[in-house]
Amino acid sequence: MKKSHRPVTKTKNPEPSQSDQDWVIWAAWADRITFEDIKKKTGKSESEVIKIMRKSLKPSSFKLWRKRAKTQSIKHRKKFELSRKEIKRKIKKSDYI
């Protein structure tokens, strides 16, 4: 077998297969994957994801994740879109200053 000259990128935490429950946990931790995206791909609602996370994680890890998911606007698509609009407005205003 001929070796490729192309470098192989290894990630610390590669994405699990979507059929696995680990994917839900992985997606819940990921910053750019919203609860709506998780619902679309797996059919699990936000409350079901929270139950999975509570059951699968240690209590301290669950508390950290919950705090992170509540405070970050990007886990909910509507909040994410509103925050992006605000950033764009601020950028436009700063261009004229």
C-alpha positions as CSV (number, residue, x, y, z in Angstrom):
1,M,0.0,0.0,0.0
2,K,1.4,3.4,-1.0
3,K,1.7,6.0,1.6
4,S,0.2,9.3,0.9
5,H,2.2,12.5,1.2
6,R,-0.8,14.2,2.6
7,P,-0.8,14.7,6.4
8,V,-3.4,13.0,8.4
9,T,-5.3,15.3,10.8
10,K,-6.0,13.7,14.1
11,T,-8.5,15.2,16.4
12,K,-8.6,14.8,20.1
13,N,-12.4,14.2,20.2
14,P,-13.6,13.0,16.8
15,E,-17.3,13.2,16.0
16,P,-19.1,9.9,16.9
17,S,-21.6,8.4,14.5
18,Q,-25.1,10.0,14.7
19,S,-26.8,6.7,15.5
20,D,-24.9,6.5,18.8
21,Q,-26.1,8.3,22.0
22,D,-22.6,9.6,22.3
23,W,-23.3,11.9,19.3
24,V,-26.0,13.6,21.3
25,I,-23.6,14.3,24.2
26,W,-20.9,15.4,21.7
27,A,-23.3,17.7,20.0
28,A,-24.6,19.2,23.2
29,W,-21.1,20.1,24.2
30,A,-20.3,21.6,20.8
31,D,-20.7,25.3,20.6
32,R,-22.0,25.7,17.1
33,I,-24.6,22.9,17.2
34,T,-28.0,24.2,18.4
35,F,-30.7,22.3,20.1
36,E,-32.8,22.7,17.0
37,D,-30.0,21.0,15.0
38,I,-29.9,18.1,17.5
39,K,-33.7,17.8,17.2
40,K,-33.5,17.7,13.4
41,K,-30.8,15.0,13.3
42,T,-31.9,12.7,16.2
43,G,-35.5,13.7,17.0
44,K,-34.6,14.4,20.6
45,S,-36.0,17.6,22.1
46,E,-34.0,19.9,24.4
47,S,-35.5,18.4,27.5
48,E,-34.6,14.9,26.3
49,V,-31.0,16.1,25.7
50,I,-30.9,17.5,29.2
51,K,-32.1,14.2,30.6
52,I,-29.4,12.3,28.6
53,M,-26.7,14.7,29.8
54,R,-27.9,14.4,33.4
55,K,-27.8,10.6,33.2
56,S,-24.5,10.4,31.4
57,L,-22.3,13.0,33.0
58,K,-20.9,13.4,36.5
59,P,-22.9,15.9,38.6
60,S,-20.2,18.5,38.4
61,S,-19.8,18.1,34.6
62,F,-23.5,18.4,34.2
63,K,-23.6,21.6,36.2
64,L,-20.8,23.1,34.1
65,W,-22.6,22.1,30.9
66,R,-25.9,23.4,32.0
67,K,-24.4,26.8,33.0
68,R,-22.6,26.9,29.7
69,A,-25.7,26.0,27.7
70,K,-27.9,28.6,29.5
71,T,-25.5,31.5,29.2
72,Q,-24.4,31.0,25.6
73,S,-26.8,32.4,23.1
74,I,-25.7,30.1,20.4
75,K,-27.3,26.9,21.7
76,H,-30.7,28.4,20.7
77,R,-31.0,29.4,17.0
78,K,-33.3,32.5,17.7
79,K,-30.9,33.9,20.4
80,F,-28.0,33.2,18.1
81,E,-29.5,35.0,15.2
82,L,-30.4,38.0,17.4
83,S,-26.9,38.2,18.7
84,R,-25.4,38.0,15.2
85,K,-27.7,40.9,14.1
86,E,-26.5,43.0,17.2
87,I,-22.9,42.3,16.3
88,K,-23.5,43.4,12.7
89,R,-25.2,46.6,13.9
90,K,-22.3,47.4,16.2
91,I,-19.8,46.8,13.4
92,K,-21.7,49.1,11.0
93,K,-21.8,51.8,13.6
94,S,-18.2,51.6,14.4
95,D,-17.3,51.9,10.7
96,Y,-18.6,55.5,10.7
97,I,-17.0,56.6,13.9
